């Protein structure tokens, strides 16, 4: 564990739009948004000292005034209608900006190679129990002793998925660089069907990727029946190539690596569960048709896959083919279920089943400071249900001669399954024994 005292001298302030958004401006989240009410995205961007040359906290805050004119919804606060449905009042209450110091260098911090240790760099508080007072976005700027900095965010998922969050932050980087200025004020209208991308599924059954949970009231926190643990590991570009070939052989062409990795992780997790193997999993992927128009949305494609055979005993190619060919999109069904009860009930998607989240297409490295990209970008999800989740992130620092890049894999599972899973990962060449962190 990271010593919490490594990060100190914490100061908290608020930053809002430089202009008044308007009177009585309301944002109404759609059904998919409300289905994502309980989880939070937690991310950290690490910048070296060259990227931070001459950059002050006043410059950082000053650029936010202009940026938040465009993204005024992240400055709002939630209320409920008389029927109980949450809606956002865009009242310019602002985002929380946290300043902190760290006694390590950026390189020393990244040597741990474990995203689960980043919590001291991310100021997080859930929405509620006073909805009208709870910020939806926290941004923590931590200065390291080497002169580098990190930007840690805690983002309420109801505002938008990870693709929206990363593009929102990339836009802020352009204001910080002076590439965008205070343009004419306009209210951003959400596109029709927001949170409800076209689904090609003809299945009218209840969505298996959605699970209703006990009411949480105005404190938006997922209630787990067991203690959850998060850890991460890196896959080098050469490991990616080997694992891909292990499943498909050498004629893999343009087959996506995500499903290949999910097949291996699915089987390893099934073995770690000692006979309680998950036969149904959820896939979350970027919607390629979602336009980058500045509107925040939960538009990722949510699909379910069911295996009618033993996951432990089957071969990986069969499992990967199932994930590639049999995924059933459920966005429309999720939207309909949530809207049927007028958004009053509470649900989870991440961890309702074992959930695989493809973040390879997220433009994490589009946030630049002084023309420099981050040294590393880590993301995880707070509020995963009992069945767990696996996130797959790009690791562009390591590129292979065959065009492959490395990956960061972030795993959240019940605590009592983690040790068994790490041993399965070492047997499959995904982790080294020296990295599993189990004392002798």
C-alpha positions as a printed Julia matrix, in Angstrom:
440×3 Matrix{Float64}:
   0.0     0.0     0.0
   1.02    3.6    -0.59
   1.61    5.67    2.54
  -1.2     8.22    2.64
   1.25   10.7     4.22
   3.18   10.87    0.94
   0.49   13.28   -0.26
   0.02   16.29    2.0
  -0.78   20.02    2.22
  -4.24   19.53    0.7
  -6.24   22.63   -0.23
  -9.76   22.62   -1.67
 -11.51   25.32   -3.7
 -14.24   25.58   -6.33
 -14.12   26.78   -9.93
 -17.19   27.52  -12.03
 -17.93   28.92  -15.48
 -16.69   32.43  -16.18
 -20.2    33.42  -17.31
 -23.62   32.79  -15.86
 -25.16   29.83  -17.65
 -28.68   31.25  -17.4
 -31.71   31.06  -15.19
 -33.57   27.78  -14.69
 -31.37   25.75  -17.07
 -32.13   22.05  -16.55
 -30.4    18.91  -17.81
 -32.49   15.74  -17.75
 -30.4    12.54  -17.79
 -31.73    9.7   -19.95
 -32.37    6.12  -18.94
 -28.83    4.94  -19.68
 -27.44    7.86  -17.67
 -29.6     6.92  -14.7
 -28.53    3.29  -14.99
 -24.98    4.62  -14.45
 -25.91    6.67  -11.39
 -23.89    4.74   -8.81
 -20.39    4.26  -10.34
 -17.64    6.88  -10.62
 -14.7     7.14  -12.99
 -11.36    7.69  -11.28
  -8.45    8.71  -13.47
  -4.91   10.03  -13.05
  -2.77   11.76  -15.69
   0.97   11.92  -14.87
   3.11   14.7   -16.39
   6.9    15.09  -16.13
   8.65   18.28  -15.11
   9.1    19.48  -18.71
   5.33   19.41  -19.24
   4.87   21.48  -16.08
   7.51   24.17  -16.73
   6.05   27.56  -15.81
   2.61   26.08  -15.11
   0.98   27.48  -11.97
  -2.2    26.58  -10.16
  -3.58   30.01  -11.01
  -3.09   29.32  -14.73
  -4.76   25.94  -14.35
  -7.77   27.44  -12.56
  -7.92   30.42  -14.89
  -8.22   28.21  -17.96
 -11.08   26.33  -16.3
 -13.29   29.43  -16.23
 -13.42   29.39  -20.04
 -13.53   25.61  -20.4
 -16.51   25.29  -18.05
 -18.48   27.78  -20.14
 -18.69   24.93  -22.67
 -19.09   22.12  -20.13
 -21.41   23.88  -17.71
 -23.31   20.67  -16.92
 -20.37   19.31  -14.88
 -20.83   22.33  -12.59
 -24.48   21.54  -11.86
 -26.12   19.86   -8.88
 -28.79   17.19   -8.77
 -32.35   17.53   -7.53
 -35.38   15.24   -7.69
 -38.76   15.82   -9.26
 -41.86   15.3    -7.14
 -42.03   11.78   -8.58
 -38.44   11.14   -7.45
 -36.61   11.18  -10.8
 -33.16   12.83  -10.59
 -32.48   15.87  -12.78
 -29.67   18.39  -12.88
 -30.01   22.07  -12.16
 -27.26   23.86  -14.13
 -26.63   26.44  -11.43
 -22.87   27.01  -11.91
 -21.96   25.66   -8.46
 -18.68   24.52   -9.96
 -16.19   21.68   -9.81
 -13.97   21.06   -6.79
 -10.28   21.73   -7.4
  -7.87   20.12   -4.95
  -4.21   21.13   -4.6
  -1.7    18.78   -2.99
   2.01   18.04   -2.65
   3.8    14.68   -2.95
   7.2    13.74   -1.49
   7.95   11.29   -4.33
   8.97   11.91   -7.93
   6.65   10.97  -10.8
   9.03    8.16  -11.82
   9.14    6.79   -8.27
   5.35    6.75   -8.11
   5.01    4.99  -11.47
   7.57    2.34  -10.46
   4.81    0.63   -8.45
   3.06   -0.16  -11.76
  -0.24   -0.61   -9.92
  -3.18    1.74  -10.59
  -4.88    0.62   -7.38
  -2.32    2.62   -5.39
  -3.32    5.94   -6.99
  -6.11    6.82   -4.54
  -4.09    9.52   -2.67
  -3.87   11.38   -6.0
  -7.66   11.35   -6.51
  -9.97   13.28   -4.21
 -13.22   11.32   -4.25
 -16.56   11.86   -2.58
 -19.84   10.28   -3.72
 -22.92   12.22   -4.73
 -25.19   12.7    -1.73
 -26.67   12.55    0.76
 -27.32   16.26    0.12
 -27.81   16.18   -3.64
 -28.05   19.95   -3.98
 -24.57   20.33   -2.42
 -22.61   17.46   -4.02
 -20.08   18.22   -6.79
 -20.02   15.88   -9.78
 -16.36   16.38  -10.65
 -13.26   16.6    -8.44
  -9.91   17.55  -10.02
  -6.78   17.09   -7.9
  -3.51   18.72   -8.97
  -0.61   17.08   -7.13
   2.89   18.56   -7.36
   5.73   16.01   -7.12
   9.19   16.82   -5.76
  10.7    16.42   -9.25
   8.61   19.31  -10.6
   6.14   17.02  -12.33
   2.43   16.95  -11.59
  -0.54   14.66  -11.77
  -4.15   15.5   -12.51
  -6.52   13.14  -10.73
 -10.24   13.16  -11.44
 -13.3    11.68   -9.79
 -16.16   11.88  -12.3
 -19.79   10.95  -11.61
 -20.6     8.42  -14.34
 -24.17    9.72  -14.67
 -22.67   12.7   -16.58
 -21.11   10.55  -19.28
 -18.93    7.53  -19.99
 -15.15    7.4   -20.03
 -15.02    8.53  -23.67
 -16.98   11.66  -22.83
 -14.85   12.28  -19.74
 -11.55   11.98  -21.61
 -12.69   14.22  -24.49
 -13.96   16.76  -21.96
 -10.53   16.86  -20.31
  -8.77   17.0   -23.68
 -10.84   20.09  -24.47
  -9.7    21.68  -21.21
  -6.09   21.08  -22.29
  -6.72   23.23  -25.36
  -7.94   26.11  -23.19
  -4.88   25.69  -20.95
  -2.65   25.91  -24.03
  -4.47   29.02  -25.3
  -5.7    27.18  -28.4
  -9.29   27.9   -27.4
 -10.59   31.15  -26.01
 -13.76   32.53  -24.53
 -16.08   32.18  -27.52
 -19.75   33.15  -27.92
 -21.97   31.63  -25.27
 -24.3    28.84  -26.33
 -26.33   26.25  -24.51
 -25.32   22.77  -25.63
 -28.39   20.73  -26.51
 -28.2    17.0   -25.97
 -28.73   15.11  -29.23
 -31.96   13.2   -29.69
 -31.73    9.71  -28.29
 -28.88   10.61  -25.95
 -27.78    7.54  -24.05
 -29.77    5.35  -26.42
 -27.53    4.36  -29.35
 -29.07    2.26  -32.09
 -29.28   -1.38  -31.12
 -29.29   -4.15  -33.69
 -30.53   -6.71  -31.2
 -34.0    -8.11  -31.84
 -34.09   -9.7   -28.37
 -36.94   -8.16  -26.37
 -36.07   -9.93  -23.12
 -35.09   -8.04  -20.0
 -31.46   -6.91  -20.3
 -29.17   -9.3   -18.43
 -26.45   -6.65  -18.22
 -28.64   -4.54  -15.9
 -29.35   -5.42  -12.27
 -31.78   -3.63   -9.99
 -30.36   -3.1    -6.49
 -31.86   -2.13   -3.17
 -32.77    1.58   -2.96
 -29.8     3.77   -2.05
 -31.76    6.96   -1.42
 -29.81   10.16   -1.91
 -26.37    8.66   -1.16
 -25.3     7.3    -4.54
 -23.02    4.45   -3.5
 -23.05    0.82   -4.66
 -23.7    -1.56   -1.77
 -21.53   -4.69   -2.08
 -22.17   -7.91   -0.17
 -18.4    -8.52    0.07
 -15.23   -6.47    0.19
 -13.92   -5.63   -3.28
 -10.25   -5.29   -4.21
  -8.63   -3.62   -7.23
  -5.23   -4.37   -8.75
  -3.61   -3.82  -12.12
  -0.86   -5.21  -14.32
   0.91   -4.26  -17.54
   1.15   -6.29  -20.72
   4.1    -5.4   -22.94
   3.69   -5.18  -26.7
   5.5    -8.5   -27.09
   3.17  -10.14  -24.53
   0.19   -8.81  -26.48
   1.52  -10.38  -29.68
   2.22  -13.73  -27.98
  -1.17  -13.91  -26.28
  -2.96  -12.99  -29.5
  -1.1   -15.69  -31.41
  -1.75  -18.21  -28.62
  -5.47  -18.03  -29.41
  -5.65  -17.41  -33.15
  -2.35  -18.69  -34.47
  -0.16  -16.55  -36.7
  -2.84  -15.64  -39.26
  -4.63  -13.29  -36.87
  -5.0   -10.43  -39.36
  -7.0    -7.59  -37.83
  -8.82   -9.55  -35.16
  -9.2    -7.29  -32.1
  -7.03   -8.04  -29.1
  -9.7    -7.0   -26.59
 -11.85  -10.1   -27.05
  -8.75  -12.3   -26.98
  -7.68  -10.86  -23.64
 -11.25  -11.07  -22.31
 -11.33  -14.79  -23.2
  -8.18  -15.44  -21.16
  -9.38  -13.28  -18.25
 -12.84  -14.91  -18.3
 -11.32  -18.38  -18.05
  -8.8   -17.37  -15.35
 -11.52  -15.71  -13.25
 -13.78  -18.76  -13.71
 -11.0   -20.96  -12.33
 -10.46  -18.56   -9.41
 -14.15  -18.83   -8.48
 -13.83  -22.56   -7.62
 -16.75  -24.05   -9.5
 -18.93  -20.93   -9.53
 -17.83  -19.95  -13.01
 -19.63  -16.99  -14.59
 -21.48  -18.12  -17.72
 -22.83  -14.64  -18.59
 -20.59  -11.6   -19.04
 -21.14   -7.96  -20.03
 -19.06   -6.09  -22.61
 -18.78   -2.28  -22.68
 -17.23   -0.76  -25.81
 -17.02    2.56  -27.59
 -19.83    3.31  -30.03
 -17.95    4.15  -33.27
 -20.9     6.19  -34.53
 -20.96    8.49  -31.51
 -20.0    11.97  -32.74
 -17.46   14.12  -30.93
 -19.72   17.15  -30.7
 -18.91   18.22  -27.16
 -22.1    16.75  -25.7
 -21.49   14.49  -22.71
 -23.29   11.16  -22.9
 -23.33    7.56  -21.75
 -23.26    6.21  -25.28
 -20.93    3.23  -24.93
 -22.35    0.0   -26.36
 -23.39   -2.41  -23.61
 -23.71   -6.05  -24.66
 -24.16   -9.4   -23.0
 -22.67  -12.77  -23.91
 -23.78  -16.16  -22.63
 -21.77  -19.39  -22.74
 -23.82  -22.59  -22.76
 -20.69  -24.64  -22.07
 -18.04  -24.81  -19.35
 -15.82  -21.73  -19.48
 -13.07  -23.5   -17.57
 -12.89  -26.51  -19.87
 -13.28  -24.91  -23.3
 -10.43  -23.7   -25.52
  -9.67  -20.0   -25.68
 -10.39  -19.65  -29.41
 -13.98  -20.83  -28.87
 -14.4   -18.38  -26.0
 -12.92  -15.46  -27.96
 -15.11  -16.3   -30.98
 -18.17  -16.27  -28.73
 -17.26  -12.79  -27.47
 -16.67  -11.55  -31.02
 -19.73  -13.04  -32.71
 -22.47  -13.5   -30.1
 -22.5   -10.23  -28.15
 -26.1    -8.91  -27.95
 -26.48   -5.14  -27.62
 -28.8    -4.14  -24.79
 -28.77   -0.33  -24.75
 -32.36   -0.06  -25.94
 -33.63   -2.6   -23.4
 -31.73   -0.86  -20.57
 -33.21    2.48  -21.56
 -36.73    1.02  -21.63
 -36.43   -0.68  -18.22
 -35.14    2.46  -16.49
 -37.69    4.72  -18.16
 -40.53    2.33  -17.27
 -40.11    3.23  -13.59
 -39.38    6.89  -14.44
 -35.79    6.64  -13.24
 -36.77    6.19   -9.61
 -35.23    2.74   -8.98
 -31.49    2.06   -8.64
 -29.41   -0.18  -10.92
 -25.86   -1.3   -11.65
 -24.22   -2.41  -14.89
 -20.55   -2.78  -13.91
 -20.37   -5.94  -11.84
 -23.98   -6.99  -12.34
 -22.26   -9.73  -14.33
 -18.53  -10.09  -14.76
 -17.95   -6.98  -16.9
 -15.23   -6.3   -19.48
 -14.69   -2.64  -20.4
 -12.77   -1.78  -23.57
 -10.98    1.56  -23.09
  -8.45    1.02  -25.88
 -10.2     3.6   -28.07
 -10.36    6.29  -25.38
  -8.14    9.24  -26.28
  -6.43    9.46  -22.89
  -3.21   10.83  -24.31
  -4.96   13.73  -26.05
  -4.58   15.87  -22.9
  -1.35   17.82  -23.36
   0.45   20.27  -21.08
   3.01   22.55  -22.73
   2.86   20.32  -25.79
   3.76   17.19  -23.79
   1.59   14.09  -23.49
   1.2    12.35  -20.13
   3.85    9.88  -18.97
   1.03    7.51  -18.08
  -2.75    7.55  -17.7
  -4.56    5.26  -15.25
  -8.33    4.77  -14.94
 -10.49    2.64  -12.67
 -14.16    2.46  -11.7
 -15.46    3.06   -8.19
 -18.71    1.25   -7.43
 -18.34   -2.11   -9.2
 -20.88   -4.79   -8.21
 -20.01   -8.16   -6.67
 -19.34   -9.99   -9.96
 -16.39   -7.72  -10.73
 -15.01   -5.84  -13.72
 -11.93   -5.83  -15.95
 -10.79   -2.63  -17.7
  -8.37   -2.69  -20.64
  -6.43    0.56  -21.24
  -3.8     1.47  -23.84
  -0.14    1.75  -22.82
   1.4     3.67  -25.74
   4.8     3.98  -24.03
   5.51    0.43  -25.17
   5.1    -0.2   -28.91
   6.13   -3.35  -30.75
   7.62   -3.73  -34.22
   4.38   -5.36  -35.39
   2.32   -2.28  -34.54
   0.98   -3.64  -31.25
   1.08   -1.49  -28.16
   1.13   -2.55  -24.53
  -1.95   -2.6   -22.34
  -2.82   -1.82  -18.74
  -5.36   -4.21  -17.24
  -7.29   -3.06  -14.16
  -9.2    -5.75  -12.27
 -11.81   -5.32   -9.52
 -13.06   -8.51   -7.86
 -14.21   -9.8    -4.47
 -11.18   -9.73   -2.18
 -11.21  -13.48   -1.55
 -10.82  -14.24   -5.28
  -7.83  -12.0    -6.01
  -5.0   -14.24   -4.78
  -6.32  -17.23   -6.77
  -6.73  -15.09   -9.87
  -3.16  -13.78   -9.65
  -1.83  -17.34   -9.6
  -3.94  -18.18  -12.67
  -2.58  -15.1   -14.44
   1.01  -16.14  -13.75
   0.3   -19.62  -15.17
  -1.02  -17.98  -18.36
   1.92  -15.6   -18.7
  -0.04  -12.42  -17.94
   1.73  -11.66  -14.66
   5.17  -12.45  -13.29
   5.46  -14.25   -9.97
   7.48  -11.33   -8.64
   4.55   -8.99   -9.37
   1.74  -10.85   -7.65
   2.55   -9.22   -4.32
   1.95  -12.23   -2.1
   4.27  -12.44    0.93
   6.24  -15.65    1.46
